[in-house]
């Protein structure tokens, strides 16, 4: 038997197993890329994603598991990577995300946040009458050309979250001191980073800067609709 792709009727290994995958994993975000970024560079940077999906190229793997989602798009004129893409998989997908972020750091023009949601494929809010909870999880990832750029987008997201919550009780004009204190915290963190010359990975779960809600608190996270 030949070894050409068109001669082998079997789907890639990951595609054969993804029907029984425990999670539907949604990756969502926009990354402004350097103006000189080529498609081939982006394809290589995103290889951990499309390869995990069982594809043989970015073009082959850019489509989402859901037709209504745009998938992975590269706007060459605006130099923007847009992702609204779902793949079926397991916890091992986190390794692919780590590899993708490291590669995108080298292509990013400025800091950006990428939301990743793990939906429990076997859990149904409406039909599940047992006491079991879903295994949903939410992770906020950050990419950027420098640690300062990554911390800036973390800071902006945290300020937005805190102000939105506190505006339920206070006027926005009263929150300047809160924002100042948040800026102090990030300044201290950046100074410590520079002094140690170590780039730390943002912690997962509640308490991490800019992180989303881990686990199932507050119900299942809604899908992005377009």
C-alpha positions in Angstrom: 0.0 0.0 0.0 1.3 3.5 -0.8 2.0 6.1 1.8 0.4 9.1 0.0 -2.2 10.9 2.0 -4.9 10.3 -0.6 -4.2 6.6 -0.6 -4.8 6.0 3.1 -8.6 6.0 3.9 -8.1 6.0 7.7 -8.5 9.3 9.5 -5.7 10.6 11.7 -5.5 9.0 15.1 -6.9 12.0 16.9 -9.9 12.1 14.7 -10.7 8.5 15.3 -10.8 9.0 19.0 -12.4 12.5 19.3 -15.9 11.2 19.0 -15.4 9.8 22.6 -13.4 12.8 23.8 -14.5 14.0 27.3 -14.4 17.7 26.3 -15.4 20.1 23.7 -12.7 22.8 23.9 -13.3 26.3 22.6 -10.5 28.7 21.9 -11.4 32.4 21.5 -9.4 35.5 21.0 -7.7 38.0 18.7 -4.0 38.6 18.4 -2.5 41.6 16.6 0.5 40.2 14.7 3.7 42.0 13.6 3.3 43.5 10.1 5.9 41.3 8.6 4.2 38.0 9.8 3.9 35.5 7.0 1.2 32.9 6.7 3.8 30.2 6.8 5.0 31.5 10.2 1.5 31.6 11.6 0.8 28.1 10.3 3.9 26.8 12.2 3.0 28.7 15.4 -0.5 27.3 15.3 0.7 23.8 14.5 -0.1 22.5 18.0 -3.8 23.3 17.4 -4.4 22.0 13.9 -2.2 19.0 14.4 -4.1 18.1 17.6 -7.3 18.3 15.5 -5.8 15.7 13.2 -5.3 18.1 10.3 -2.3 18.2 7.9 -2.2 22.0 7.6 -3.7 25.2 9.0 -6.0 25.5 6.1 -7.2 21.9 6.7 -7.6 22.4 10.4 -9.0 26.0 10.6 -12.6 25.0 10.5 -14.3 24.6 13.9 -16.2 21.6 15.0 -19.3 23.8 14.8 -20.2 25.3 11.5 -21.6 28.5 12.9 -18.2 29.4 14.4 -15.7 31.2 12.2 -12.8 29.0 13.1 -9.3 30.2 12.8 -8.9 33.2 10.5 -5.8 35.2 9.5 -6.6 38.8 8.3 -3.4 39.6 6.3 -4.4 43.2 5.6 -5.0 44.0 9.3 -2.3 41.6 10.5 -4.8 40.0 13.0 -5.3 36.4 14.0 -8.9 35.7 15.0 -9.9 32.5 16.7 -13.4 31.2 17.5 -12.6 27.5 17.2 -13.8 24.3 18.9 -12.1 21.0 18.9 -12.9 17.7 20.7 -10.2 16.5 23.1 -8.9 15.8 26.5 -6.7 17.4 29.2 -3.6 16.8 27.1 -4.8 19.7 25.0 -3.3 22.1 27.6 0.2 21.1 26.4 -0.8 22.2 22.9 -1.9 25.5 24.3 1.4 26.1 26.0 3.3 25.4 22.8 1.1 27.7 20.8 1.5 30.6 23.3 5.3 30.3 23.2 5.2 30.5 19.4 2.7 33.3 19.2 4.8 35.4 21.6 7.4 35.7 18.8 4.8 36.9 16.3 2.6 39.2 18.4 2.8 42.9 18.0 1.2 43.6 21.4 -0.3 41.8 24.4 -3.5 39.8 23.9 -5.7 37.5 25.9 -7.0 34.1 24.6 -9.9 32.5 26.3 -10.1 28.7 26.5 -13.2 26.9 27.7 -13.3 23.1 28.4 -17.0 22.0 28.1 -17.8 18.6 29.7 -19.2 16.7 26.6 -21.2 14.3 28.7 -22.9 16.8 31.0 -26.2 18.3 30.2 -27.6 21.1 32.4 -31.2 20.4 31.5 -31.3 16.6 31.4 -28.8 15.6 34.1 -30.8 15.0 37.2 -28.0 13.5 39.3 -25.9 15.3 41.9 -22.9 15.2 39.7 -21.2 18.5 38.5 -19.8 19.2 35.1 -16.1 19.1 34.6 -16.2 22.5 32.8 -13.1 24.6 33.2 -12.0 28.0 31.9 -8.5 29.3 31.4 -7.3 32.7 30.3 -4.0 32.7 28.5 -1.8 35.7 27.5 0.6 36.2 24.7 2.8 39.2 23.8 6.2 40.3 22.5 7.5 41.2 26.0 6.6 40.5 29.6 5.5 44.2 29.9 3.1 43.8 27.0 1.6 40.7 28.6 1.2 42.3 32.0 -0.4 45.4 30.4 -3.3 43.3 29.0 -3.6 41.4 32.3 -3.8 44.7 34.1 -6.4 46.1 31.7 -8.6 43.0 32.1 -8.4 43.1 35.8 -9.3 46.8 36.0 -12.3 46.1 33.7 -13.5 43.3 35.9 -13.1 45.1 39.2 -14.6 48.4 37.9 -17.6 46.5 36.4 -18.2 44.8 39.7 -17.8 47.8 41.9 -19.9 50.1 39.7 -22.9 48.2 41.1 -22.3 49.9 44.4 -20.2 53.0 43.6 -20.1 55.7 40.9 -17.2 55.2 38.4 -15.7 58.5 39.5 -15.1 57.1 43.0 -13.0 54.2 41.8 -9.8 56.1 40.8 -8.1 54.9 44.1 -8.9 51.3 43.3 -7.4 51.5 39.9 -4.3 53.2 41.4 -3.8 50.3 43.8 -4.2 47.7 41.0 -1.5 49.6 39.1 0.8 49.5 42.1 0.4 45.7 42.4 1.3 45.2 38.7 4.3 47.7 39.0 5.6 45.7 42.0 5.2 42.4 40.0 6.9 43.8 37.0 9.8 45.2 39.1 10.2 41.8 40.8 10.2 40.1 37.3 12.9 42.4 36.0 15.0 42.0 39.1 14.8 38.2 39.0 15.1 38.1 35.1 12.6 35.3 35.2 9.4 35.3 33.2 6.8 33.6 35.3 3.7 31.8 33.9 0.5 33.4 35.2 -1.2 31.1 37.8 -4.3 29.1 36.8 -7.5 29.4 38.7 -9.1 32.0 41.0 -6.7 34.6 42.2 -4.5 34.8 39.1 -4.3 38.2 37.4 -6.9 38.4 34.7 -7.8 34.7 35.1 -11.4 33.6 34.4 -13.5 31.5 36.6 -12.1 28.0 37.1 -14.4 25.0 37.5 -18.2 25.4 37.5 -18.8 28.4 39.7 -21.8 30.5 38.5 -23.1 27.9 36.0 -21.8 26.8 32.7 -20.0 29.5 30.6 -22.0 30.4 27.5 -20.6 29.8 24.1 -19.6 32.8 21.9 -22.3 33.5 19.4 -21.7 35.2 16.1 
